[in-house]
């Protein structure tokens, strides 16, 4: 880029209109104008723009004055200040709050690790392609997360009467920053020790939390330090992603417990490193090791059959074993080695969860903003792959698959979400074993997932239709099978084109969780009813609690929107 102009193609009279058009299209986004020049050019460039600016500026000043006067002078925030834990956690057992502290610290570290992994992967991809890496300016991050930070700050100012919540916020920032820095290469190895040392301080902070045993606190921090040292010194993408996912899973299961499907989540977290190791093994190990992998699968199948003969895990292991043996008979040991490695990881995850033996807190005890985030996050993670499959199924050449997917999408999209929530609350139990009923939160999550999957399917289908047919023909000309054409050529372009719509659906999903209070689930908005049922706040501070809840929903939604815009800019969404 030219330092004189800021253009890739400097504007010049030479070259005719084509070069002029290229220069104009490539003009820099920044401006060298002063604030006064910018105002004159954009807001006061003619008489009617000046009038419009003056009128709306006056309205904004008056509205801002009354809003600030309400927030800082006339508003009575006592209902919010005295019930801040109720807004955040609902009726969550107060003796189990230390678990929440451990959870948010682990999730913060997980976010830092995963963001660092994304950054490291982008840098590695750019280096392979010979492309210069463009760093995101700090001001973009500040712009994206300013609303969320303001909400958290307001919550602490209004509701924190001790230093504990402030220390927790500081600990979350330290955990996220440490996780991120652990994934970044540093020239001086001694600096890694310095950067990771704040976790020892975090262990000390955990040790002074009321109700939290110091022993487990130091154990958690010690394990985190060891894992972060492994990430920092290995500088391996699979290791970083595995540790990040593992921290997130352990953080979530801190409340959900180590029973049930916890082993499956741990296995999924270990998959990136497992796939990397088994991939290297398949390249170097001879065929006989494939038979060893098949033997491992067979042993796991026999063991599982003695526990649950017709269970889903047993059937999956049987199918994998048959596929591995068929592959070995064809002199291909890759599937057997990989499946054997994953089976070992699965057994390890199951044994680790059994050894942990952490009792879970029933979802019916969860509530407040925590429940909104959990339901929205779970529904998003589940609805996206389901919607993706529905979109591909609706474009399938198989009539049965196409008609079934189309019927599901059209039926679900034609039904209000509140109807699905009521059906989930009252009807899902009829189709399941009554001895193990699902909790109300689980049934509501299923209903929200079904609803969102239908909309995501239509969004993805629009993106698939936007991809030129020539892309498929190009893949066929290269001899790629249909699955690789879809996975490597079509889907990346389709998903890139629908990022704005997809994030808009995720924001709508998060806001729709406020409907859970209609079926008796105590979420963020529904907490207001309990607050104003208290004798001290009956008919008192109604507007203030509503403003606080609205501010929380807006802050999270606005943060998601800004992150979407930043991603769009980085990917040049809308540019051809």
N, C-alpha and C positions, 0 to 999 in steps of 0.2 A: 504494500500500500504506500502511496506517495505521501511523504511527510508534508509536502507543500500544500496539497489540496485535500487530503483525507479521502481521495477517491481511488478505487482500483483502476478505473479508466478516467484519466484527467479530462475535464471538459476542454474542448479545443474546437476552433472553427474548422480545422482541417479534418478531413474524413467525411464531411457532409452530414446529413440528418441522422444516419445510422449511428455514428459515433456520438453525436449529441444525445440521441435517445439512450444509448448505453450509459453515458455519463450521468444523465438525469436519473435513470433507474438505479444507479449505483451510488447516488449521493449519500453522504454520511448522515446518520441519524442525529448526531449532536449538532448543536448550534453555538456559534460564537457571539450571538447577540446578548446584550445586557438585558436585565429584567425589564427596564423601561422600554427598550426596543421590542422585546417579545410581547409585552402587553399592548403596545401600539399596533403591532402587526396582527396579532391574533384576536384582540378583544375590542380595540378602538380604531379599526382601520376605516370605518365609515360611520355615518350618523346613526343608522338604525342598529348596527352592532353595538355602538356606544350606548344607545338607549336600553337595549336588551341587557347589556352587561351591568348597567347602573341599576335597572329594576331588579334583576335576579341577585345582584350583589347585595342590594338593600334587604331583600327577602332573606338571604343567607345570613346576613349580620343579625337581623332581628331574631331569626330562628336559632342561631348560635347563642345569642344572648340569653334567650329564655331556656335553652337546653342547659347551658352552663349554670344559670341561676338555679335551675331545678336540681342539678346534680350536686352542686357545692353549697347551696343555701337552704332551699326549702324542703328538699327530700329528706324523709325520715328512714334511714337505712337500718334501723334496729332489727326489723324482722329478718333481714339478710344477714346482718352481723351475728345475731344470736343463733342462727340456724345454718351457718355456712357448711358445716359437716353434713347436715341433712340434704342440702342442695347438691353437694358433691357425691355423697355415698348413699343417700336414702336411708333405709332402715338396716344397713349393713351392720353386723354385730360389732359394737365398739371395741370389744376385747380383741377383735381380729384386725384392727386397723394397722398394727405393725406389719401385717402381711402386705397391705396396700403400699406402705412405704418401701418395702423391699421390691414390690412389683414395679413401681414407677421408676426406681433407680435402675433396675435391670432393663426395663423397656427403653429408658433413655440411653443407656449404653448400647443397646441393640440398634437403636436408630442411628447413633453415631457410627457404629461399625458398618452398617449397611450403606449409609451415605458415603462413607470412606471407600467402601468396596465399589460402589458405582463410579466414584471419581477415579479410582485406580484402574478400573476396567476401561473407562473411557480413554484414559491416558494411554493404556496399553494398546487399545484398538487404533488410536490416532497414530501412535508410533509405528505400528505395523503398516498402516496405510500411507505413512509419510506426510501426515497432515499436522499442521501446527495446532497445539492445544490452546483453546481459548478459555481463560479462567473467568468465572462468573464474578462480576463486581460485588463487593460487600453490600453496596446500597440496594442491590436487587434482593438479597436475602433479608435485609432490614425491611424493605418494602413488603416482602411476602409475609413476614412473620410479625409485623408491627401490631396488627390487630389482636393476634393471639397473645402476644406479650403484654399488651395493654389490658386485656381481660384478666390474665393471671395476676398482673400487678394490682389491678383494682380489687380482685378477690382477696389478695393478701392484705391490702390496706384496710379493707372493710372488715374482713373476718378474722384476721390473725391477731390474737391477743398475747401470743408468746413468740419467742424467736424460733420455735421449732419449724413452723411452715416455711419461714425464710431460709433456714438451713436446708430443708428438703429441696427447695427450689434451687439453691446453690449446688447441692449435691447432684441434682439432675443435670444441670448445665455442665458440671465437672465430668460426670459420667459420659455424657454425649460427646464433649470435646475430647476426652481421653480415648474413647472408642474410635473417633474419627482420626486422631493423630496417630493411633497405633497402626493404622492401615497405610500411612504415608511414609515414603522413604526419607530417611534422615542420614546425612553424611557422617555424623558423629554418633556412634552407638551409645555413648554415655548419656546423650540427651534423651534416649528412649527411657532410661531408668528414671530420669528427672520427670519426664512427662507422665509416666505411669505411677509415680509415687503418690499423686492425690488420692488414689484408691485406698491407700493406707489411712489417710485422713478420713475418707468416707467410712471405713471400717470403725474408726473411733467414734464418728458421729452416730453410726448405727448402734454402737454399744451403749450409748446414753439415751436411746429412745425408750420411753416408758413402755413396759410390757414386752419388750423384745430382748430375748436372751443374748448376752454378749457372745457366748460361744458360737451359735449359728451365724451371728453377724460377722464375726471375724472369719469364720469358715467360708461364707459367701464371698466376702471381699478377697480372701486369700486365693480362692479358686479363680475369681475374676482376674486377679493380677497375673496368675500363671497363664491363663488363656490369652490375655492381652500381650504378655511377653511372647507367647508362641506366634500370635498374629504379627507382632512388631518385627521380630527377628526372622520369621519365615518369609514375610513379604510375598505370600502366595494368595492369589485370588480365591481359590476354593477354601483355604483355611479361614480367611477373613469372613467369607460369606457363611460358612458353617458356624463359626463362633457367634456371629451376629444373629443368625436364626436361632441358635441354641439359647442365647441370652433372652431373646424374645419369648421362646417357648417356655423356658423355665420361669420367666417373669409372669406369664399368663397362668401357668399351672400352679404358681404360688398360691393362688386363690382357688383354682379348680381342683387341685389335688393331683396325686400321681396315679390314681386308679382310672379305670375306664379306658378311653382312647389316648391317654397321655403318652403311652409308648409309641403310638403311631405318629404323633406330632414330633416327638424326639427323633424318630426315624427320619421323618421328612427333613428335619433340620440337619441331620448328618448326611443326607444324600449328596450335596455338592462335593464334599471331601471324599465320600465313598465312590462316587462316579469318577472322580479324578484318579483315585488309587486303582480302581478296577480297570479303568481305561488303560493305565500304564501296564497293568498286569496282563491284560489280553494281548498287548503288543510283544511281551517278552516271554511269557510262559508257554510251554508246549501243550499239546492236546491232552496229555494225561492229567494235567491240573484241571481241565474241564470236567473230567469224570469225578475228580475230588469235589468240585463245586456241586455237581449233581448229587453226590453222596451227602453233602451238607443239607441240601434241600430235602432229600428223602428223609434224613434223620429228623429235620424240623417238622416234616409232614407227619411222620409217625408219632412224634411227641404231641403235636397239636391235635391229631385225631383221637388220642386218648383223653383229651380234655373236652373237645367239642367236635364230634365226628362230622356233623353237617354244618359247621360254622363257615362264615365267609372266608376267614383266614385259611381254613383247611382247604376249601375249594380253590382259592387263589394259589396256594402252594402246589396243589395237584396240577393245576393248569401250567404253572411255571415249570414244574418238573417234567411234564410231558414235552413242552416246547424245548427245554434244555436238552433232553435226550435225543429228540429229533434233530436238533442242531448238531449234536455231537456225532450222530450217525452220518451226517453230511460233512464231517471233518471240520466243523466250525466250533471252536471252544469258547468264543467270545461271550455268547449268551449264558452259558453255564457258569463261567467264571464270574461274570457280573452278577448274575442272580444268586450265586453262592455267597458272594461278598455282601450283597444286600440282605440276605437271610441272616448272616452273622451279625450285621448291624441291627437287624430287627430283634434278634434274640438279646443282644446287648442292651438295646433300648428298653425291652420288656424287663430284663433283670434289674436294670438301673432304677426303673420306676417302682418295681417291687421292693427294692432295697430302701428307696427313699421313704416309702410308706407315709406320704403326706396326705392327711385327710383334707377333702375339699369342702368348700363352703357352697351350699346349694344356691343355684342361680336365683331362686325365689327370694333369697335374702339380699340380693344385689339391688341397687337402685341409684337414683340421682343421675347426674351427668355421666358418671362412670358407666352406668347401664346403657345410656344412649350411645356412648362411644363403642362399647363392646358389641352391642347389637348391630350398629351400623358397620363396624369393621368386619364382624363375622359375615354379615350378609353380603358385603362387598366382595370379600375373598371367595365366598361360595358362589355368588351370582355371576361373577365375571366368566369363569370357565364354563358354567352351564349356559349362559347366554351366548358365548362363543360357539359352543357345540350346536345350539339351537339355530344360530344364524347359518352355520355350515350345513346343518341338516335341512333347512328350508331351501337351500340351493342344490340339494343332492339330486342326482339323477335317478335315485331309487324312489318310486312313487310312495311306498309305505312310509319311509323315513320322512319324505318331504311333507306328506299330508299330516302325519302325526305332529311334526314340529310346527307346521302352520296352524293346526288346530289349537295346540297349546298356547302359542303366542297370541292368537286372536281372542281366545277365550279369556286368558288372564288379563290382557290389556283392556278388555271390555268390562272388567269387574273393578269396582272401587277397592282401594287397599283396605279400608275399614271392614268391608265384607269378608275379605280374605283373613283378616285378623280375627274376626268373630268365628269364622269357619275353623281356623286353626285352634282357637281356644276351646271350641266345643265339639268339633268333629274328628280331628286328627286322632284322638284317643281311641275312636271306634275301629281304626284300621291297625292298631298296634296291640301288643301284648299288654293286657290290663295290669299284670303283675309288676311291670316296670314302666309306669306312666311317665311321660315327658313332662318337664316343668313348664309353667306358663311362658317363661322367657324363651325356652327352646322352641315351643310351638309358635310363638310370635316371630322368632328368627326365621323359622322355616317359611312362614307366610310372607315375610318381607323379602326373603331370598327368591321365592317363586315369583313374586310380583316384579322385582327388579330384573330378574333374568330375562323376562319377556321383553322389557324395554331395552335392555342391553343388546338382546338379539337383533332387534330392529335397527339399533344404532350401528352395530357391526355390519349388518346386511347392507345398510346404506354405504358404508365404507367399502365393502366388497364390490358393490356396483360401480363405485367411483374409480376403481382400478381399471385401466385400459385393457381391453381384451388381448392386445398385443403382448402384454406381460406374460400371459399364459402361453401364448404361441411361442414366445422366445424361450420359455422354459422347456416346452416340448421339443423345440429345435435343438436344445442342448442335451436332450435325452433324459431329462429328469422325470421321475415318476410323479404321479398326481399329488401324492402326499407331500413331497419335497417342494413342488411348485407352490402349493398352498402355504406350507410352513415357512419357506424361505423367500418367496417372491410376493405372494398376494397379501398374506396377513400383515406383514410389517407395514406395507404401504397403506392398507385399509385402516389399521389401528392408528397409524400416524395421522391420517386424515380426519379421524373422528375424536381426537383428544378433547376438543372443547365440548362436544356433546356428551362424551363419556363422563367427564368430570362434572358436568352439569347434572347428569343422572345420579352420580355419587353424592353430590350436594343435596339433591332432592331426597335421596334415600336417608341421609342423616337427619334432615328436617322432618321426614315422615315418622321418625321414631317417637316424635311427640304424641303420636296417636296411641301409643301403648297404654297411656293412662286410661283410655276408654275401656280397655278390657281388664282393668284393675291392676296394672303393673306400674309401680311407683317410679316413673322416670323424672327427668329434670323439671319439666313443666308441671307434672302432677304433684311435685313436692309442695307447690304453693298451697294446695288445698289443706295439707297437714299444717303448714305454717299458720295459715289464717284460721284454722280451727282451734289454735291455742288461745286461751283466755286473754293473754297479754296483747295479742295481735289480731283479734277478731275485728274485722272491718278497719284495720289500721295498716298503712303501708302497702296497700294493694297495688298501686301504680309502681311503687319502687321494686317490689318483687318481680313484677311483670317486665319491667325495664331490665333488671338484672338477668333474667332468663333469656330475654330477647337479645341482649348484648352477648351472652354466651353462645347462642346459636349463630348469631351474625359473625362473631370473631372466628369461629371454626370454619364456617362456610366461606368467609372472605379469604381466609388463609388458603383453603383448598383452591379457590378461584385464582388467587395470585400465583400459586405454585403452578397451576395449569398454564397461565399466561407465560410464565418464565420458561416452562418446558416447550411451549409453542414457539417462543422466540428462538430457543436453542436449536429446535428441529426445523425452523423455518416453515411451520405449518401454514398452508395457504399459498406458498411459493411454488412455482413450477420450474 
